């Protein structure tokens, strides 16, 4: 769980709920919430990791991301239409100890402490502003 070069995490359950309302034929506003968790892919440092669900290490990183999104469809009447999206929200994550059993969709546990890249003991959690954008996506009807 240090930087990208040593990331041995494997995705577990993730879900996203989105409610949207059309403001006009061109504009839509939406509220979305993503929730899920990842697990360390290995129990011991240096062990091989990959897309394996054979091990159940005792740590999970919980991730929650509420977002407000605005979409613009420049050609709403076309069969294939570009879709521009921009969103603002927050991303919260924290590392918990869960035990070695299967934790299901909503794991629980206390936030643990660990070391940052400077060697300082810190609580392994953070909440940061998030923005998203889609330069060009295509909708087909």
Secondary structure, DSSP 8 states (H G I E B T S, - for coil): --TTTT--EEEEEEEEEEEEEESSSSEEEEEEEEEEEEEES-SSTT---SS--S---SEEEEEEEEEEEEEE-TTTTSSEEEEEEEEEEEEEEEEEE--SS---SS----B-EEE-TTS-EEESEEEEEEEEEEEEEEEE-
